[in-house]
Amino acid sequence: MGMVDLEKASPAGEPQTEAPQRSDAEGCLVVAVRIPVRIVVLVLVVPVRMVWDALVVCGRVLRDTVLRPVGRALARLGWAVFVWPPVQVWRYVVVPVAKGVAWLGNVLLVVPAVWLYRWVLTPVGQALAWFFRGVGAVLAAVGRGLYAGLAWLARYLVVVPAGWLYAWVLTPVGHALAWCGKGVAWCLRMVVTGIGTTLYWIVRVLLVLPAQALWRWVLTPVGRALAVVGREVLDALGHAWRVAGHVSRAVGRFLGTLLRWTVAEPARWVYRSVLTPVGHAVRDTVLRPVAEAARSVGRATRQALASARLSVRQALASARLSVRQARADVRRMLFGEPVRGRPVDRREPSAAEARTLGSSTTALTKD
């Protein structure tokens, strides 16, 4: 009834519960330590954070402008020096040599070994196997007889006397020794138990109980206080690091804005208002005429070279024609005119005797 009376129903019909309370309630020690520690840590951490952010920016710039290009160049150089030559040697030297050695080994070793195994060793091995099977059968028969005889002798000369000795001599002696051992073990156990109990209480009284008291009443409170101080120091470091980050970001933005308005914007204005018009004027008055003159000189040079090439080709053609005519004249002087072959009758009607589309007279009906 007490529990039912204390719980009041909410408008939705659900019981109202108390707000959860923190299990680690802050005491006066925490409140007294937190604010001074945070102030000291903030004063110490802000310069460190600003230096850290500056080093991070410098490191990124160094990485992007120096280390990464140098690393790529070194990687390419290493590939060209250490990777490409071994690959080429492997591909064009080691692999062909290995294939040649493998083919030579196959021809000189594998093929003769297979032939020797198939036509020499296999017949010899089969013959030896047949011989040894016969010998083994004979030896097995002899061995079975010897085994049966030895087994009978061993049974009646060794096993039966050993069984009698075990049953009538060793068993009673073993029982007596076991009973004596049990008695001695009980005595030793009682002595060891007494000694162990005495040592246990001595160690407990002299070491364990003082150590427990020291742990409970000295080390535990000191440890809790140090834990509170350490936790507050860590929280203060985290808080100061975050605040220092905001401060460093604000300082960085201020410096960036200052550099932009003192260096970047004037440089941009100078580039846009001074250098660009000057560059356009230099381009229009100097560079373009020089480029046109250079292109004109280039065109004239190309035309002259084309004319020279054409003249050289014509001269070479004339020289070849002259040499060919001189060779023909020398051949005619030495061997005379070449004999021309007689025309061959191809047995075809002439144009007058061929059939025409506008006449009914053909070559077959003509007189």
C-alpha positions in Angstrom: 0.0 0.0 0.0 2.8 2.4 0.8 4.4 1.9 -2.6 1.0 2.3 -4.3 0.2 5.6 -2.4 3.6 7.1 -3.2 3.2 6.5 -7.0 0.9 9.1 -8.6 -0.6 8.4 -11.9 0.4 10.8 -14.8 -2.2 12.2 -17.2 -1.3 9.4 -19.6 -1.9 6.8 -16.9 1.8 6.1 -16.3 3.4 6.3 -12.9 5.7 9.2 -12.2 9.3 8.4 -11.2 11.9 10.6 -9.6 14.6 12.0 -11.8 17.8 9.9 -11.9 20.5 11.1 -9.5 24.2 11.0 -10.3 26.0 8.3 -8.5 29.2 10.3 -8.5 28.0 13.4 -6.6 30.6 16.2 -6.6 32.0 17.0 -3.2 33.7 20.1 -1.8 37.1 18.7 -2.8 36.1 18.5 -6.5 34.7 22.0 -6.5 37.8 23.4 -4.8 40.2 21.7 -7.2 38.4 22.2 -10.5 38.5 26.0 -11.1 42.2 26.6 -10.1 43.3 23.6 -12.1 41.4 24.7 -15.2 42.8 28.3 -15.0 46.4 27.0 -14.7 46.0 24.4 -17.4 44.4 26.9 -19.7 47.2 29.4 -19.3 49.8 26.6 -20.0 47.9 24.8 -22.8 47.0 27.9 -25.0 50.6 28.5 -26.2 51.2 24.8 -26.7 48.0 24.5 -28.8 48.9 27.5 -30.9 52.4 26.1 -31.5 50.9 22.7 -32.3 48.5 24.2 -34.9 51.3 26.2 -36.5 53.4 23.1 -36.7 50.5 21.2 -38.2 50.0 23.8 -40.9 53.8 23.9 -41.7 53.8 20.1 -41.8 50.9 20.0 -44.3 52.5 22.6 -46.5 55.9 20.7 -46.3 54.1 17.4 -47.1 52.2 18.8 -50.1 55.0 20.9 -51.6 58.2 18.9 -50.8 57.7 15.5 -49.3 55.0 14.2 -51.7 56.8 15.2 -54.9 60.1 14.0 -53.6 58.5 10.7 -52.5 56.9 10.3 -56.0 60.3 11.0 -57.7 62.1 8.6 -55.4 59.4 6.0 -56.0 59.8 6.3 -59.8 63.6 6.3 -59.4 63.5 3.3 -57.2 61.2 1.5 -59.7 63.6 2.4 -62.6 66.7 1.4 -60.7 65.6 -1.6 -58.6 62.4 -3.0 -60.2 62.6 -2.6 -63.9 66.1 -4.1 -64.5 65.3 -7.3 -62.5 62.0 -7.7 -64.3 63.7 -7.4 -67.6 66.5 -9.7 -66.6 63.9 -12.2 -65.3 61.7 -11.9 -68.5 64.4 -11.9 -71.2 67.3 -13.8 -69.5 66.2 -16.1 -66.6 63.0 -17.4 -68.2 64.6 -18.4 -71.5 67.6 -19.9 -69.8 65.3 -21.8 -67.4 63.2 -23.1 -70.3 66.4 -24.2 -72.2 67.7 -25.9 -69.1 64.4 -27.6 -68.5 64.2 -28.8 -72.1 67.8 -30.0 -71.9 67.2 -31.8 -68.5 64.1 -33.4 -70.0 66.1 -34.7 -73.0 69.2 -35.7 -71.1 67.7 -37.0 -67.8 64.0 -37.5 -67.8 63.6 -39.4 -71.1 66.6 -41.8 -70.4 65.4 -42.3 -66.8 61.8 -43.2 -68.0 63.2 -45.6 -70.6 65.5 -47.2 -68.0 62.7 -47.5 -65.5 60.2 -48.9 -68.0 62.4 -51.4 -69.9 65.1 -52.3 -67.3 64.2 -51.7 -63.7 60.5 -52.8 -64.0 61.2 -56.3 -65.4 64.1 -56.8 -63.0 61.9 -55.6 -60.1 59.1 -57.9 -61.1 61.5 -60.9 -61.3 63.0 -60.0 -57.8 59.5 -59.6 -56.4 58.5 -63.1 -57.7 61.7 -64.6 -56.2 61.3 -62.9 -52.8 57.6 -63.9 -52.6 58.6 -67.5 -52.9 61.4 -67.1 -50.4 59.0 -65.2 -48.1 56.4 -68.0 -48.2 59.0 -70.6 -47.2 60.4 -68.4 -44.4 56.8 -67.7 -43.2 56.1 -71.4 -42.9 59.3 -72.0 -41.0 58.6 -68.9 -38.8 55.1 -70.1 -37.9 56.5 -73.4 -36.7 59.3 -71.8 -34.6 56.8 -69.3 -33.2 54.4 -72.1 -32.0 57.3 -74.0 -30.3 58.7 -70.9 -28.6 55.2 -69.8 -27.5 54.7 -73.2 -25.8 58.1 -73.1 -24.1 57.5 -69.5 -23.0 54.1 -70.3 -21.6 55.3 -73.2 -19.4 58.7 -71.9 -18.5 57.9 -68.2 -17.9 54.2 -67.3 -17.8 53.0 -70.0 -15.4 55.8 -69.5 -12.9 55.4 -65.7 -13.1 51.7 -66.0 -12.4 52.3 -68.3 -9.4 55.0 -65.8 -8.0 52.6 -62.8 -8.5 49.6 -64.5 -6.8 51.4 -66.1 -3.8 54.4 -63.8 -3.1 54.2 -60.3 -4.6 50.5 -59.7 -3.8 50.7 -60.3 0.0 54.0 -58.3 0.1 52.4 -55.4 -1.9 49.3 -55.3 0.4 51.6 -55.1 3.5 53.6 -52.3 1.9 50.5 -50.4 0.9 49.1 -50.6 4.5 52.4 -49.3 5.9 52.5 -46.5 3.3 48.9 -45.4 4.2 49.9 -45.1 7.8 53.1 -43.1 7.0 51.1 -40.8 4.7 48.4 -40.2 7.4 51.2 -39.2 9.8 52.9 -36.9 7.3 49.5 -35.3 6.4 48.7 -34.5 10.0 52.2 -33.0 10.6 52.0 -30.9 7.4 48.4 -29.7 8.3 49.5 -28.5 11.7 52.5 -26.7 10.3 50.4 -25.1 7.5 47.7 -24.0 9.9 50.4 -22.4 12.2 52.1 -20.6 9.3 48.7 -19.4 7.9 47.8 -17.7 11.2 51.3 -16.3 11.6 51.2 -14.8 8.1 47.6 -13.6 8.5 48.3 -11.8 11.8 51.7 -10.4 10.9 51.1 -9.5 7.2 47.5 -9.8 5.9 45.7 -7.9 8.6 48.1 -5.0 8.7 48.1 -4.8 4.9 44.3 -4.9 4.8 44.1 -2.1 7.4 46.7 0.0 5.5 44.8 -0.6 2.2 41.4 0.2 3.7 42.2 3.2 6.0 45.2 4.8 4.2 45.7 3.8 0.5 42.1 3.8 -0.5 41.3 7.4 0.7 44.5 8.7 -0.7 43.9 6.9 -4.0 40.3 8.3 -4.2 41.7 11.8 -3.6 44.4 11.4 -6.2 41.8 9.9 -8.6 39.6 13.0 -8.1 42.6 15.3 -8.7 43.7 13.3 -11.7 40.2 13.2 -13.2 39.9 17.0 -12.8 43.3 17.5 -14.3 42.4 15.4 -17.3 39.0 17.2 -17.7 40.8 20.5 -17.4 43.3 19.5 -20.0 40.6 18.5 -22.4 38.6 21.7 -21.8 41.7 23.8 -22.1 42.7 22.0 -25.3 39.3 22.8 -26.8 39.4 26.4 -25.7 42.9 26.7 -27.0 41.8 25.3 -30.3 39.1 28.0 -30.6 41.6 30.7 -29.6 44.2 29.4 -32.1 41.5 29.2 -34.8 40.5 32.8 -34.1 44.2 33.9 -34.1 44.8 32.1 -37.4 41.7 33.7 -39.0 42.9 37.1 -37.8 46.4 36.5 -39.2 44.9 35.2 -42.5 42.7 38.3 -42.8 45.6 40.5 -42.0 47.8 38.9 -44.6 45.0 39.0 -47.2 44.4 42.7 -46.7 48.1 43.7 -46.4 49.7 41.3 -48.9 47.3 39.4 -51.1 44.8 42.2 -52.0 47.6 44.7 -52.8 49.4 42.0 -54.9 46.1 41.2 -56.6 45.5 44.9 -57.3 49.0 45.3 -58.7 48.6 42.2 -60.9 45.2 43.2 -62.1 45.7 47.0 -62.5 49.4 47.3 -63.4 51.0 44.0 -64.5 48.1 42.8 -66.7 47.8 46.0 -68.8 51.6 46.1 -69.1 51.7 42.5 -70.1 48.9 43.0 -72.7 50.8 46.1 -74.1 54.0 44.1 -74.3 52.2 41.2 -76.0 50.4 43.5 -78.5 53.4 45.7 -79.3 56.4 43.3 -79.0 55.5 39.6 -78.8 52.9 39.4 -81.5 55.0 41.2 -84.1 58.0 39.1 -83.2 55.8 36.0 -83.4 54.5 37.1 -86.8 58.0 37.8 -88.1 59.1 34.4 -86.8 56.2 32.7 -88.5 56.9 34.6 -91.8 60.6 33.5 -91.5 59.5 30.0 -90.9 57.1 29.9 -93.8 59.8 31.4 -96.1 62.3 28.8 -94.8 59.8 26.0 -95.4 59.0 27.2 -98.9 62.8 27.5 -99.7 63.4 24.0 -98.3 60.4 22.7 -100.4 61.8 24.4 -103.6 65.2 23.0 -102.8 63.8 19.5 -102.3 61.8 19.8 -105.6 64.9 20.9 -107.5 66.9 18.1 -106.0 64.2 15.6 -107.0 64.1 16.9 -110.5 67.9 16.8 -110.8 67.9 13.3 -109.5 65.1 12.3 -112.0 67.1 13.9 -114.9 70.2 12.1 -113.8 68.4 8.8 -113.6 66.9 9.3 -117.1 70.3 10.2 -118.5 71.9 7.2 -116.9 69.1 5.0 -118.2 69.5 6.4 -121.8 73.3 6.0 -121.6 72.9 2.4 -120.5 70.5 1.7 -123.4 72.9 3.3 -125.9 75.8 1.2 -124.6 73.7 -1.9 -124.8 72.7 -1.1 -128.4 76.4 -0.4 -129.3 77.6 -3.7 -127.9 74.7 -6.1 -128.7 72.8 -4.3 -131.4 69.0 -3.6 -131.6 66.9 -6.1 -129.7 64.9 -8.6 -131.8 61.2 -7.7 -131.7 58.8 -10.7 -131.5 56.3 -11.3 -134.3 52.7 -10.5 -133.5 50.6 -13.5 -132.6 47.3 -14.1 -134.4 44.7 -14.2 -131.7 42.1 -15.7 -134.1 39.7 -12.8 -133.6 37.6 -11.1 -136.3 38.5 -7.6 -137.3 36.3 -4.6 -136.7 34.9 -4.8 -140.2 34.1 -8.5 -139.9 32.6 -8.3 -136.4 28.8 -8.5 -135.8 27.1 -5.1 -135.7 23.8 -4.5 -133.9 22.3 -2.4 -136.8 22.9 -5.0 -139.6 21.5 -8.4 -140.2 24.7 -9.6 -141.8 27.1 -11.5 -139.6 30.5 -12.9 -140.0 29.1 -16.4 -140.4 26.7 -15.6 -143.3 29.0 -13.2 -145.1 30.5 -14.3 -148.5 
